[in-house]
Amino acid sequence: MATVAATCVTWVGSLSVNVLLCLKLGTGLLGALTMLVTSSIPAGTALPVAMDSTLDARKAKPGQKIEGRLMQDIPLSAGEKIKAGAHVIGHVLELSKPAGAGSRMVLKFDQLITGGKTIPLTMSVRAIASSQSVYQAQIPIDAESNYETQNQWVMRLVGGDIENRGRGLVASNYAVVGRWDGVPWGKLTSSDSGDCTASDGNDIEQALWVFSTSACGLYGLEDMRLVHDGRTAPLGQIVLESSKDVHIGGGSGWFLLVTGTPSAVQ
């Protein structure tokens, strides 16, 4: 990019057609850089996100922007990473009332903004936790926690796994399934309830934040159903239904999975 910029400066005093060429070259390189970053985010990569937006079927409109923040660094190939705090962007696609009563909301997450770059992605969802469930997952369950540092706490993650910070591990009821080194990591495992499988994560060690390796479906969201998670057609479309009004407050946790790039899944 620096070479192209220098060449452009040299050409500015020349013909205007060269200026246009410079602009095209710069745009092409930026596009190539974005594609490089996109291609380094493999399908099956988990993105644990805290939602800043509130989803409310009584107020939402099709096209409404929704936004959340990545809560843990995501390591990529060649030592790169997506840093915690990156923005995940989506939109409400449809709102309707199913036969009888209640509401139905269709939404889609399709962009990741990191380092000033907007990366198009197609994402499904593995689990959604209410803000209360997120809060509970960050409260120690061991009776001795008042006398311990945070690095010694024992936590119950959304979905039931235990994060034992003092021992540096994450464990299910059956086995050790991950590790803790300041933040929790683990490969996805199959869920006892729901249709989530270990293969969802393509055997990649994932950033978990407050989620269990087997987290699947909805947590703390009464009267609501996850009708479609976006893993199958229509890819990326997440469908929620409620016997009342679909409502998920800000601060909820979303365990998203990268399905691919839009061009790769069309």
C-alpha positions, 0 to 999 in steps of 0.5 A: 500500500505504501508503494502504491501511495508513493506512486500515486503522489508521483502521478498526480502531476501527470494525467488525470487517468493515472489518478483514477488508476491509483484509486482503483489500485488502492481500492483493489488492495483494500478489497484484497486485504479484507478478503485475506482477513475474511479467509483466515476466519475459518467456518466453525469459529465461535464468536461470543458476543454481548449484545448492546441492542435490545430486540423487542418485537413491539418496537422493532422494524424490518431493517433495524440495525442490531449490534454487539461486542466480541467478548474475547480475543479470537486467534487466527492463523499466522499469529493474527487475531480478532481483538475483543471489542470488535463489533458484530453487526446485524439487522432485523429482517422480518416481523410477524405474528404466527397463527394464534398469538405471540410474535416471530422475528427473523434476524441476521448477523452479517458483518464484523468490524475490526481494526477499521475494516468491515468484514462480511460474514455469514453467522449462525447461532448456537446459544443465546443467554439472557442478561441474567444468565450471563450475569450468573455465569460470572458469579463464583459458586464456591463458598470460599470465594470471599476469601479468594482472588478472582483467579481462584474462583469456580464458575458455572458457565451457561450450559452447565460446564464448570470453570475452575480457575484455580486448577486452570480447567473447564470441565463438564459432568463427564470430562475436562473439556477446556482450559482457563488461562485468564479466559476460558477455551475449549473445543465444542462438544455435543449437547445433551439437549438440542441438535448441536454437535461437536462437529459444529466447531470443526475441532477448533479450540474456541473462545468461550467467554461465559458459554459451555462447550456444549451450550445449545439453544436458549437460556433464561428466555422464557416463552421463547423458541429458537426455530431456526439457527441459521446453519442450514438454508436459509443460511444465516437467518435466525428465527425466534418465536414467542407465545408473547412478544419476542424480547431479548434485552441488551447485555444478552449473550450470543454464541455465534458461529461463522458459517462462511463468507457471503460469496462462499455460501450463496 
